[in-house]
Amino acid sequence: MAKLAGVSISTASKALNGRDEVAPATRTRVLNAAARLSFRPNALARGLISGRTRTIGLLTDELGGRFSIPVLLGVENALANEQMSVLLCDARGDAIRRRHYIGTLLSRQVDGFIVLGDDNDLRPSLTGEIPVPVVYVYGESEDPDDLSVLADDEGGARLAVEHLVSLGRRRIGHITGPQTYRAARDRVTGTRAVLAEHGLTMAGGGPLHGQWTQRWGRHAARVLLATAPEVDAIFCGNDQIATGVADTLTDLRKRIPDDVAIVGYDNWEEFAADCRPPLTTVDLDLEDLGAAAARLLFDALDGRPAAGVVRHPCRLVVRESTAPVTP
């Protein structure tokens, strides 16, 4: 290839690796020659020269979880775009298995780690055991010097409630999951903040905490309507709860969204799109969350490490369960 391009082997190598000291015309000539010869750089040789394997270790505690798969897809897509590979290990929540996999991945000389949490709560830091850059995603490291990338649950709740307020809803209730979950607490915080900004109080006097289930949604909706029959909108902590709420409203002959509007959370297609009517909901953009974590790891590998918490924005998906109040 170097001969075809009329350059030395070292110049051809620099051109293929994007080094700045190669003139643009020379780089173009080398790339054209590489294309003509269907040349592909040898990954092992490049690794020996650069000191990198272009491989990332991805450590998770719940590979089969509904939230894990989209994050993993986002990470993998971002790595593939950079011609990097991923080695995936599922510790299944077991500390001994986790330590074993850390050792295994380090023996494979991975360039860095992405640690995927099984929920949005704090988790023990693993950075002291890992001598290469680490980024935590969908689960915050307890060490503030680590870098954690999280879904912005407070911001997502704000999107939901601001949407309801913009539609003229003023008596808004909130039904959500267990108070022990950080995601539930953050969504309550966002809900209260928006209501306070508009001079409103939460219908029923406060949030109703229970399980992340349709059964809880059905029961809690009856409780809320008994204590606050004037409620005209309900923001739910997830789509399962919202589907249960919709069932109860239908049983009580409440029209959705005319009498009571509903917003869910997670944009879980199985519930949000199949609900009657389909749910307006908050999407965590989990694939983009995973891609963001990968990009931040690239920065660390390039000598630009960061620390603290990055909160990744959510987006609102509007469907038929919300609509303006008819004058």
C-alpha positions as CSV (number, residue, x, y, z in Angstrom):
1,M,0.0,0.0,0.0
2,A,2.8,2.4,0.9
3,K,4.4,1.6,-2.5
4,L,1.2,2.3,-4.4
5,A,0.8,5.6,-2.6
6,G,4.4,6.5,-3.3
7,V,5.3,7.1,0.4
8,S,7.4,5.4,3.1
9,I,5.8,2.8,5.4
10,S,6.1,5.2,8.4
11,T,4.3,7.9,6.5
12,A,1.6,5.5,5.4
13,S,1.1,4.4,9.1
14,K,0.9,8.0,10.2
15,A,-1.7,8.8,7.6
16,L,-3.9,5.8,8.5
17,N,-3.7,6.7,12.1
18,G,-4.7,10.3,11.6
19,R,-1.5,11.8,12.7
20,D,-1.2,15.6,12.2
21,E,2.3,15.6,10.7
22,V,1.0,14.2,7.4
23,A,0.1,16.7,4.7
24,P,-3.6,16.5,3.6
25,A,-2.7,15.6,0.0
26,T,-0.5,12.8,1.2
27,R,-3.1,11.5,3.6
28,T,-5.7,11.4,0.7
29,R,-3.2,9.5,-1.5
30,V,-2.6,6.9,1.2
31,L,-6.3,6.5,2.0
32,N,-7.1,6.1,-1.7
33,A,-4.4,3.4,-2.0
34,A,-5.8,1.7,1.1
35,A,-9.3,1.7,-0.4
36,R,-8.0,0.3,-3.7
37,L,-6.3,-2.6,-1.9
38,S,-9.2,-3.1,0.5
39,F,-6.6,-2.6,3.3
40,R,-7.7,-3.1,6.9
41,P,-5.3,-2.1,9.7
42,N,-4.3,-5.0,12.0
43,A,-5.9,-4.4,15.4
44,L,-3.3,-6.3,17.3
45,A,-0.4,-4.5,15.6
46,R,-2.0,-1.1,16.3
47,G,-2.5,-2.1,19.9
48,L,1.1,-3.0,20.3
49,I,2.2,0.4,18.9
50,S,-0.4,2.5,20.8
51,G,-0.3,0.5,24.0
52,R,-4.1,0.1,23.7
53,T,-6.3,-2.9,22.9
54,R,-9.3,-0.8,21.8
55,T,-11.4,-3.0,24.0
56,I,-13.7,-1.9,26.8
57,G,-14.9,-4.0,29.8
58,L,-18.6,-3.6,30.5
59,L,-19.6,-4.8,33.9
60,T,-23.3,-5.1,34.8
61,D,-25.2,-6.6,37.7
62,E,-28.4,-7.3,35.8
63,L,-28.0,-8.2,32.2
64,G,-31.6,-9.3,31.7
65,G,-33.1,-6.1,33.2
66,R,-35.4,-4.1,31.0
67,F,-33.4,-0.9,31.6
68,S,-30.0,-2.6,31.0
69,I,-30.4,-3.8,27.4
70,P,-31.0,-0.3,25.9
71,V,-28.1,1.2,27.8
72,L,-25.9,-1.7,26.6
73,L,-27.0,-1.1,23.0
74,G,-26.1,2.6,23.3
75,V,-22.6,1.7,24.7
76,E,-22.0,-0.9,22.0
77,N,-23.1,1.4,19.1
78,A,-20.8,4.2,20.4
79,L,-17.9,1.8,20.7
80,A,-18.5,0.3,17.2
81,N,-18.5,3.8,15.7
82,E,-14.9,4.2,17.1
83,Q,-13.9,0.7,15.9
84,M,-13.7,-0.5,19.5
85,S,-14.9,-3.8,21.0
86,V,-16.7,-4.6,24.3
87,L,-16.2,-7.5,26.6
88,L,-19.4,-7.9,28.7
89,C,-19.6,-9.6,32.1
90,D,-22.7,-10.0,34.2
91,A,-21.9,-10.2,38.0
92,R,-25.6,-10.9,38.8
93,G,-25.3,-8.8,41.9
94,D,-22.7,-11.1,43.4
95,A,-19.6,-9.4,44.9
96,I,-17.3,-12.5,44.5
97,R,-18.3,-12.9,40.9
98,R,-17.8,-9.2,40.3
99,R,-14.2,-9.3,41.6
100,H,-13.5,-12.3,39.5
101,Y,-14.8,-10.5,36.4
102,I,-12.7,-7.4,37.1
103,G,-9.6,-9.5,37.3
104,T,-10.6,-11.3,34.1
105,L,-11.2,-8.1,32.2
106,L,-7.9,-6.6,33.4
107,S,-6.0,-9.7,32.3
108,R,-7.5,-9.1,28.8
109,Q,-5.9,-5.6,29.1
110,V,-9.1,-3.6,28.5
111,D,-8.5,0.1,28.1
112,G,-11.3,1.1,30.4
113,F,-14.5,0.0,32.2
114,I,-18.1,1.0,32.0
115,V,-20.0,-0.1,35.1
116,L,-23.8,-0.4,34.6
117,G,-26.0,-0.2,37.7
118,D,-29.2,-2.1,38.2
119,D,-31.0,1.0,39.5
120,N,-30.4,4.7,39.8
121,D,-29.3,4.6,43.5
122,L,-25.9,4.9,45.0
123,R,-23.5,2.0,44.6
124,P,-20.1,1.2,46.1
125,S,-17.2,2.5,44.1
126,L,-15.0,-0.1,42.2
127,T,-12.4,2.4,41.0
128,G,-9.9,1.5,43.7
129,E,-9.7,-2.0,42.2
130,I,-9.4,-0.9,38.6
131,P,-6.2,0.8,37.4
132,V,-7.8,2.1,34.1
133,P,-10.5,4.8,33.5
134,V,-14.0,3.9,34.8
135,V,-17.4,5.5,34.0
136,Y,-20.5,4.5,35.9
137,V,-23.9,4.6,34.1
138,Y,-27.4,4.2,35.4
139,G,-26.2,4.0,38.9
140,E,-24.2,6.6,40.9
141,S,-20.8,5.7,42.5
142,E,-20.7,6.7,46.1
143,D,-17.3,8.3,45.5
144,P,-17.8,11.9,44.3
145,D,-14.4,11.7,42.5
146,D,-15.8,9.1,40.2
147,L,-17.8,9.9,37.1
148,S,-21.4,8.8,37.0
149,V,-23.9,9.3,34.2
150,L,-27.6,9.2,35.3
151,A,-31.0,9.7,33.9
152,D,-32.3,13.1,35.1
153,D,-35.4,11.8,36.9
154,E,-36.1,15.2,38.5
155,G,-36.0,16.8,35.1
156,G,-38.2,14.1,33.6
157,A,-40.8,14.8,36.3
158,R,-40.6,18.5,35.5
159,L,-41.3,17.8,31.8
160,A,-44.4,15.7,32.7
161,V,-45.9,18.2,35.2
162,E,-45.1,21.3,33.1
163,H,-46.9,19.6,30.2
164,L,-50.0,19.0,32.3
165,V,-49.9,22.6,33.6
166,S,-49.6,23.9,30.1
167,L,-52.8,22.1,29.2
168,G,-54.7,23.9,31.9
169,R,-54.6,21.1,34.5
170,R,-54.5,22.5,38.0
171,R,-55.5,19.6,40.4
172,I,-52.6,17.2,39.7
173,G,-52.0,14.1,41.8
174,H,-48.9,11.9,41.9
175,I,-48.9,8.1,42.2
176,T,-45.5,6.5,42.3
177,G,-43.3,3.6,43.5
178,P,-41.6,2.9,46.9
179,Q,-40.1,5.9,48.7
180,T,-37.0,3.8,49.1
181,Y,-36.2,4.2,45.4
182,R,-34.1,7.3,44.6
183,A,-35.9,7.6,41.2
184,A,-39.3,7.8,43.0
185,R,-38.0,10.5,45.4
186,D,-36.4,12.5,42.6
187,R,-39.6,12.4,40.6
188,V,-41.6,13.7,43.6
189,T,-39.1,16.5,44.0
190,G,-39.5,17.6,40.4
191,T,-43.3,17.3,40.7
192,R,-43.4,19.5,43.8
193,A,-41.1,22.1,42.3
194,V,-43.2,22.7,39.2
195,L,-46.4,22.8,41.2
196,A,-44.9,25.3,43.6
197,E,-43.7,27.5,40.7
198,H,-47.3,27.7,39.5
199,G,-48.8,28.3,42.9
200,L,-50.4,24.9,43.0
201,T,-50.5,22.1,45.6
202,M,-50.5,18.4,45.0
203,A,-54.0,16.9,44.8
204,G,-54.6,14.6,47.7
205,G,-52.1,16.4,49.8
206,G,-49.0,14.5,48.7
207,P,-47.7,11.6,46.6
208,L,-49.0,8.1,47.0
209,H,-46.1,5.6,47.3
210,G,-46.5,1.9,46.6
211,Q,-45.2,-0.8,44.2
212,W,-44.2,-0.3,40.6
213,T,-47.3,-2.3,39.5
214,Q,-50.6,-2.0,37.7
215,R,-52.3,-3.4,40.8
216,W,-50.9,-0.5,42.9
217,G,-52.0,1.9,40.2
218,R,-55.6,0.6,40.2
219,H,-55.8,0.8,44.0
220,A,-54.1,4.1,44.4
221,A,-56.3,5.8,41.8
222,R,-59.4,4.8,43.9
223,V,-57.7,6.2,47.0
224,L,-56.8,9.5,45.2
225,L,-60.2,10.0,43.8
226,A,-61.8,9.3,47.2
227,T,-59.7,12.0,48.9
228,A,-59.5,14.4,46.0
229,P,-62.5,13.9,43.6
230,E,-61.7,17.1,41.9
231,V,-58.4,15.8,40.5
232,D,-58.0,16.5,36.8
233,A,-54.6,15.0,36.1
234,I,-52.4,12.2,37.5
235,F,-48.7,11.9,36.9
236,C,-47.5,8.4,37.5
237,G,-44.1,7.1,38.5
238,N,-44.0,4.5,35.7
239,D,-46.1,3.2,32.8
240,Q,-47.3,0.1,34.7
241,I,-48.8,2.3,37.5
242,A,-50.3,4.6,34.8
243,T,-51.9,1.7,33.0
244,G,-53.5,0.6,36.3
245,V,-54.7,4.1,36.9
246,A,-56.3,4.2,33.5
247,D,-58.1,0.9,34.2
248,T,-59.7,2.4,37.4
249,L,-60.6,5.6,35.7
250,T,-62.4,3.7,33.0
251,D,-64.2,1.5,35.6
252,L,-65.4,4.7,37.3
253,R,-66.6,6.1,34.0
254,K,-64.0,8.9,34.0
255,R,-63.1,10.0,30.5
256,I,-59.4,10.1,29.7
257,P,-58.1,12.8,29.0
258,D,-61.3,14.8,29.1
259,D,-62.0,14.3,32.9
260,V,-58.6,13.2,34.0
261,A,-55.3,13.3,32.0
262,I,-52.6,10.8,32.7
263,V,-48.8,10.9,32.2
264,G,-46.6,7.8,32.7
265,Y,-42.9,7.4,32.9
266,D,-40.3,5.1,31.1
267,N,-42.0,4.9,27.7
268,W,-42.2,1.1,28.1
269,E,-43.9,0.2,24.8
270,E,-45.7,-2.8,26.1
271,F,-47.7,-0.6,28.5
272,A,-47.5,3.0,27.0
273,A,-48.5,2.2,23.5
274,D,-51.0,-0.5,24.3
275,C,-52.8,1.4,27.1
276,R,-56.3,2.7,26.3
277,P,-55.8,5.5,25.5
278,P,-52.1,5.3,24.7
279,L,-50.0,7.0,27.3
280,T,-48.2,10.3,27.2
281,T,-45.0,9.4,29.0
282,V,-41.4,10.3,29.8
283,D,-38.7,8.5,27.9
284,L,-35.3,8.0,29.7
285,D,-33.5,7.8,26.3
286,L,-31.5,4.9,27.7
287,E,-29.6,4.2,24.5
288,D,-28.4,7.7,24.3
289,L,-27.5,7.5,28.1
290,G,-25.2,4.5,27.3
291,A,-23.7,6.3,24.3
292,A,-23.0,9.4,26.5
293,A,-21.2,7.2,29.0
294,A,-19.1,5.7,26.3
295,R,-18.1,9.1,24.9
296,L,-17.1,10.3,28.4
297,L,-14.9,7.2,28.7
298,F,-13.3,8.1,25.3
299,D,-12.5,11.5,26.8
300,A,-10.9,9.9,29.9
301,L,-8.8,7.6,27.6
302,D,-7.7,10.7,25.7
303,G,-6.4,12.3,28.9
304,R,-9.5,14.4,29.7
305,P,-11.0,12.6,32.7
306,A,-14.0,14.1,34.5
307,A,-15.6,13.6,37.9
308,G,-19.0,14.0,39.6
309,V,-22.5,13.4,38.2
310,V,-23.7,14.0,34.7
311,R,-27.5,14.0,34.5
312,H,-28.8,13.0,31.0
313,P,-32.0,14.7,29.9
314,C,-35.2,12.8,29.3
315,R,-37.8,13.6,26.7
316,L,-41.6,13.7,26.7
317,V,-43.6,11.5,24.4
318,V,-47.0,12.9,23.9
319,R,-49.9,10.5,23.2
320,E,-53.7,10.5,23.6
321,S,-53.8,10.3,27.4
322,T,-53.3,14.1,27.7
323,A,-55.1,16.9,25.9
324,P,-56.1,20.5,26.6
325,V,-59.0,21.2,28.9
326,T,-62.0,22.1,26.8
327,P,-63.3,25.6,27.7
